[in-house]
Amino acid sequence: MNKEGVNVMSNAFYISKLRTTQKVMIFLTAIAIASLVFSRIFFGALGFYWALGVLQVVMTLIHFMVLVRTRNPVYLIPVFMYGFWALTFLPPLENIPGHNAIAIASAVFLAAFIVTLFSKKINWRYREILELAAKPVDDTADGFTSRPFPAGKADFNRRDVIGLARFLMKNVVVYPIIEKDRVVLVIPRYMWSYILFLRQRYDKETYVAFTYSGRINVCIAEMDYKAYKEELTFDQLCASLGDMFKQFLIWYKSGESKKIIGELNSTWRSEA
């Protein structure tokens, strides 16, 4: 527990309290691989390179949208990586001037992308948030309830919480929705669905809401609660999530925003 009285996760290795949470992403990846294999078998090498090139174009557009929405320049790396891959693999561009240089550039950006991934500068933060919320909770007395949990009050104004929301969005920690009387920090399982405008409602998502009067409400979605291996005491879990975001707000207001990312990066985990 830190000096503000908030439970902060240590860097010790621990056993994750979550089940596997990225089944949809695994499924989509499998579909992409199957499409490439299908193209190679039924349409030969030309069909394979067409499928691979089109896939790179799609990934370029997706990451360009992430770049625009988050305004985080680190996403230039995947934009250029996938873009150069598209130029490398699309059959009509095979003989364009500088093709070999483009292929080399794609390899350079791949190396940069790998480094960025290992440094966690590009990382969806859904799982880390749930892990941090569950860290101090060991009781399993009471299960899920759909009602929002009142997580107390904090000292902030509208400018403070909107600034925090923008910082967290830049680092794809939350998807903020600014309403008339509050800012809702949505913690979606699939952030890309919000970034790509495929989803806007948050009633079935986990969120932390900061009202301009100073109150904080927490809602943990049933889907996310069921992602835990045990039925953790729900009120304690909500209180822990609220305390976490109170601490994030304190760090943001004091100019120590990097501590937020450091805390999220501290979640060493095991799937055991």
Contacts in CASP RR format, 6 or more apart in sequence:
PFRMAT RR
TARGET T0000
AUTHOR 0000-0000-0000
METHOD contacts of the structure
MODEL  1
MNKEGVNVMSNAFYISKLRTTQKVMIFLTAIAIASLVFSRIFFGALGFYW
ALGVLQVVMTLIHFMVLVRTRNPVYLIPVFMYGFWALTFLPPLENIPGHN
AIAIASAVFLAAFIVTLFSKKINWRYREILELAAKPVDDTADGFTSRPFP
AGKADFNRRDVIGLARFLMKNVVVYPIIEKDRVVLVIPRYMWSYILFLRQ
RYDKETYVAFTYSGRINVCIAEMDYKAYKEELTFDQLCASLGDMFKQFLI
WYKSGESKKIIGELNSTWRSEA
1 7 0 8 1.000
1 8 0 8 1.000
2 8 0 8 1.000
2 247 0 8 1.000
4 247 0 8 1.000
4 250 0 8 1.000
6 243 0 8 1.000
6 244 0 8 1.000
6 246 0 8 1.000
6 247 0 8 1.000
7 135 0 8 1.000
7 136 0 8 1.000
7 240 0 8 1.000
7 243 0 8 1.000
8 247 0 8 1.000
8 263 0 8 1.000
9 131 0 8 1.000
9 132 0 8 1.000
9 135 0 8 1.000
9 263 0 8 1.000
9 266 0 8 1.000
9 267 0 8 1.000
10 266 0 8 1.000
11 266 0 8 1.000
11 268 0 8 1.000
12 268 0 8 1.000
13 268 0 8 1.000
13 270 0 8 1.000
14 135 0 8 1.000
14 268 0 8 1.000
14 269 0 8 1.000
14 270 0 8 1.000
15 269 0 8 1.000
15 270 0 8 1.000
15 272 0 8 1.000
16 131 0 8 1.000
16 229 0 8 1.000
16 269 0 8 1.000
16 270 0 8 1.000
16 271 0 8 1.000
16 272 0 8 1.000
17 131 0 8 1.000
17 134 0 8 1.000
17 135 0 8 1.000
17 228 0 8 1.000
17 229 0 8 1.000
17 230 0 8 1.000
17 232 0 8 1.000
18 127 0 8 1.000
18 130 0 8 1.000
18 131 0 8 1.000
18 134 0 8 1.000
18 227 0 8 1.000
18 228 0 8 1.000
18 229 0 8 1.000
18 269 0 8 1.000
19 227 0 8 1.000
19 228 0 8 1.000
19 229 0 8 1.000
20 271 0 8 1.000
21 126 0 8 1.000
21 127 0 8 1.000
21 130 0 8 1.000
21 189 0 8 1.000
21 227 0 8 1.000
22 127 0 8 1.000
24 189 0 8 1.000
24 190 0 8 1.000
25 190 0 8 1.000
32 55 0 8 1.000
35 51 0 8 1.000
35 55 0 8 1.000
36 48 0 8 1.000
36 51 0 8 1.000
36 52 0 8 1.000
36 55 0 8 1.000
39 47 0 8 1.000
39 48 0 8 1.000
39 50 0 8 1.000
39 51 0 8 1.000
39 52 0 8 1.000
40 47 0 8 1.000
40 48 0 8 1.000
43 50 0 8 1.000
43 51 0 8 1.000
46 91 0 8 1.000
47 91 0 8 1.000
49 89 0 8 1.000
49 90 0 8 1.000
49 91 0 8 1.000
50 90 0 8 1.000
50 91 0 8 1.000
52 89 0 8 1.000
53 85 0 8 1.000
53 86 0 8 1.000
53 89 0 8 1.000
53 90 0 8 1.000
54 90 0 8 1.000
56 82 0 8 1.000
56 83 0 8 1.000
56 85 0 8 1.000
56 86 0 8 1.000
56 89 0 8 1.000
56 90 0 8 1.000
57 82 0 8 1.000
57 83 0 8 1.000
57 86 0 8 1.000
57 90 0 8 1.000
59 78 0 8 1.000
59 82 0 8 1.000
60 79 0 8 1.000
60 82 0 8 1.000
60 83 0 8 1.000
60 86 0 8 1.000
62 192 0 8 1.000
62 196 0 8 1.000
63 75 0 8 1.000
63 78 0 8 1.000
63 79 0 8 1.000
63 82 0 8 1.000
64 75 0 8 1.000
64 79 0 8 1.000
65 195 0 8 1.000
65 196 0 8 1.000
66 72 0 8 1.000
66 75 0 8 1.000
66 172 0 8 1.000
66 192 0 8 1.000
66 195 0 8 1.000
67 73 0 8 1.000
67 75 0 8 1.000
67 76 0 8 1.000
67 79 0 8 1.000
69 169 0 8 1.000
69 195 0 8 1.000
70 169 0 8 1.000
70 170 0 8 1.000
70 171 0 8 1.000
70 172 0 8 1.000
70 195 0 8 1.000
71 170 0 8 1.000
72 170 0 8 1.000
72 171 0 8 1.000
72 172 0 8 1.000
74 116 0 8 1.000
74 121 0 8 1.000
74 122 0 8 1.000
75 122 0 8 1.000
77 109 0 8 1.000
77 112 0 8 1.000
77 113 0 8 1.000
77 116 0 8 1.000
77 122 0 8 1.000
78 109 0 8 1.000
78 113 0 8 1.000
78 122 0 8 1.000
80 105 0 8 1.000
80 109 0 8 1.000
81 106 0 8 1.000
81 109 0 8 1.000
81 110 0 8 1.000
81 112 0 8 1.000
81 113 0 8 1.000
83 106 0 8 1.000
84 102 0 8 1.000
84 103 0 8 1.000
84 105 0 8 1.000
84 106 0 8 1.000
84 109 0 8 1.000
85 106 0 8 1.000
87 93 0 8 1.000
87 96 0 8 1.000
87 99 0 8 1.000
87 102 0 8 1.000
87 106 0 8 1.000
88 99 0 8 1.000
88 102 0 8 1.000
88 103 0 8 1.000
88 106 0 8 1.000
93 99 0 8 1.000
96 102 0 8 1.000
113 122 0 8 1.000
116 122 0 8 1.000
117 123 0 8 1.000
120 261 0 8 1.000
120 264 0 8 1.000
120 265 0 8 1.000
123 172 0 8 1.000
124 172 0 8 1.000
124 191 0 8 1.000
124 192 0 8 1.000
125 171 0 8 1.000
125 172 0 8 1.000
125 173 0 8 1.000
125 174 0 8 1.000
125 187 0 8 1.000
125 264 0 8 1.000
126 187 0 8 1.000
126 188 0 8 1.000
126 189 0 8 1.000
126 191 0 8 1.000
127 267 0 8 1.000
127 269 0 8 1.000
128 264 0 8 1.000
128 265 0 8 1.000
128 267 0 8 1.000
129 173 0 8 1.000
129 187 0 8 1.000
129 206 0 8 1.000
129 241 0 8 1.000
129 244 0 8 1.000
129 264 0 8 1.000
130 187 0 8 1.000
130 206 0 8 1.000
130 224 0 8 1.000
130 227 0 8 1.000
130 228 0 8 1.000
131 267 0 8 1.000
131 269 0 8 1.000
132 240 0 8 1.000
132 244 0 8 1.000
132 263 0 8 1.000
132 264 0 8 1.000
132 267 0 8 1.000
133 220 0 8 1.000
133 237 0 8 1.000
133 240 0 8 1.000
133 241 0 8 1.000
133 242 0 8 1.000
133 244 0 8 1.000
134 228 0 8 1.000
134 232 0 8 1.000
134 237 0 8 1.000
134 240 0 8 1.000
135 240 0 8 1.000
136 236 0 8 1.000
136 240 0 8 1.000
137 232 0 8 1.000
137 233 0 8 1.000
137 236 0 8 1.000
137 237 0 8 1.000
137 240 0 8 1.000
138 232 0 8 1.000
139 232 0 8 1.000
139 233 0 8 1.000
139 236 0 8 1.000
140 230 0 8 1.000
140 231 0 8 1.000
140 232 0 8 1.000
140 233 0 8 1.000
141 233 0 8 1.000
142 233 0 8 1.000
142 234 0 8 1.000
142 235 0 8 1.000
143 225 0 8 1.000
143 231 0 8 1.000
143 232 0 8 1.000
143 233 0 8 1.000
143 234 0 8 1.000
144 220 0 8 1.000
144 222 0 8 1.000
144 225 0 8 1.000
144 226 0 8 1.000
144 231 0 8 1.000
144 234 0 8 1.000
145 234 0 8 1.000
146 222 0 8 1.000
148 209 0 8 1.000
148 217 0 8 1.000
148 218 0 8 1.000
148 219 0 8 1.000
149 217 0 8 1.000
149 218 0 8 1.000
149 219 0 8 1.000
149 220 0 8 1.000
149 234 0 8 1.000
149 235 0 8 1.000
149 238 0 8 1.000
149 239 0 8 1.000
150 215 0 8 1.000
150 216 0 8 1.000
150 217 0 8 1.000
151 208 0 8 1.000
151 216 0 8 1.000
151 217 0 8 1.000
151 218 0 8 1.000
151 238 0 8 1.000
151 239 0 8 1.000
151 241 0 8 1.000
151 242 0 8 1.000
151 243 0 8 1.000
151 246 0 8 1.000
152 215 0 8 1.000
152 216 0 8 1.000
153 214 0 8 1.000
153 215 0 8 1.000
153 216 0 8 1.000
154 210 0 8 1.000
154 214 0 8 1.000
154 216 0 8 1.000
154 246 0 8 1.000
154 249 0 8 1.000
155 214 0 8 1.000
156 210 0 8 1.000
156 214 0 8 1.000
156 249 0 8 1.000
156 253 0 8 1.000
157 212 0 8 1.000
158 183 0 8 1.000
158 212 0 8 1.000
160 249 0 8 1.000
160 252 0 8 1.000
160 253 0 8 1.000
161 183 0 8 1.000
161 210 0 8 1.000
161 212 0 8 1.000
161 249 0 8 1.000
162 176 0 8 1.000
162 178 0 8 1.000
162 183 0 8 1.000
163 252 0 8 1.000
164 248 0 8 1.000
164 249 0 8 1.000
164 252 0 8 1.000
165 174 0 8 1.000
165 176 0 8 1.000
165 178 0 8 1.000
165 183 0 8 1.000
165 185 0 8 1.000
166 176 0 8 1.000
167 252 0 8 1.000
167 257 0 8 1.000
167 260 0 8 1.000
168 174 0 8 1.000
168 176 0 8 1.000
168 185 0 8 1.000
168 248 0 8 1.000
168 260 0 8 1.000
169 175 0 8 1.000
169 176 0 8 1.000
171 260 0 8 1.000
171 261 0 8 1.000
172 191 0 8 1.000
173 187 0 8 1.000
173 260 0 8 1.000
173 264 0 8 1.000
174 185 0 8 1.000
174 186 0 8 1.000
174 187 0 8 1.000
174 208 0 8 1.000
175 185 0 8 1.000
175 186 0 8 1.000
175 187 0 8 1.000
175 188 0 8 1.000
175 191 0 8 1.000
175 194 0 8 1.000
175 195 0 8 1.000
175 202 0 8 1.000
176 183 0 8 1.000
176 184 0 8 1.000
176 185 0 8 1.000
176 186 0 8 1.000
177 183 0 8 1.000
177 184 0 8 1.000
177 186 0 8 1.000
177 200 0 8 1.000
177 202 0 8 1.000
178 184 0 8 1.000
181 211 0 8 1.000
181 212 0 8 1.000
181 213 0 8 1.000
182 209 0 8 1.000
182 210 0 8 1.000
182 211 0 8 1.000
182 212 0 8 1.000
183 209 0 8 1.000
183 210 0 8 1.000
184 202 0 8 1.000
184 207 0 8 1.000
184 208 0 8 1.000
184 209 0 8 1.000
185 207 0 8 1.000
185 208 0 8 1.000
185 209 0 8 1.000
185 210 0 8 1.000
185 245 0 8 1.000
186 194 0 8 1.000
186 202 0 8 1.000
186 205 0 8 1.000
186 206 0 8 1.000
186 207 0 8 1.000
187 205 0 8 1.000
187 206 0 8 1.000
187 207 0 8 1.000
187 208 0 8 1.000
187 224 0 8 1.000
188 194 0 8 1.000
188 199 0 8 1.000
188 202 0 8 1.000
188 205 0 8 1.000
188 206 0 8 1.000
189 205 0 8 1.000
189 223 0 8 1.000
189 224 0 8 1.000
192 198 0 8 1.000
193 199 0 8 1.000
194 200 0 8 1.000
204 221 0 8 1.000
204 222 0 8 1.000
204 223 0 8 1.000
205 221 0 8 1.000
205 224 0 8 1.000
206 219 0 8 1.000
206 220 0 8 1.000
206 221 0 8 1.000
206 224 0 8 1.000
206 241 0 8 1.000
207 218 0 8 1.000
207 219 0 8 1.000
208 216 0 8 1.000
208 217 0 8 1.000
208 218 0 8 1.000
208 241 0 8 1.000
208 242 0 8 1.000
208 245 0 8 1.000
209 216 0 8 1.000
209 217 0 8 1.000
209 218 0 8 1.000
209 219 0 8 1.000
210 216 0 8 1.000
210 245 0 8 1.000
210 249 0 8 1.000
211 217 0 8 1.000
216 242 0 8 1.000
216 245 0 8 1.000
216 246 0 8 1.000
218 238 0 8 1.000
218 239 0 8 1.000
218 241 0 8 1.000
218 242 0 8 1.000
219 238 0 8 1.000
220 234 0 8 1.000
220 237 0 8 1.000
220 238 0 8 1.000
220 241 0 8 1.000
225 231 0 8 1.000
225 232 0 8 1.000
225 234 0 8 1.000
225 237 0 8 1.000
247 263 0 8 1.000
248 260 0 8 1.000
251 257 0 8 1.000
251 259 0 8 1.000
251 260 0 8 1.000
252 260 0 8 1.000
END
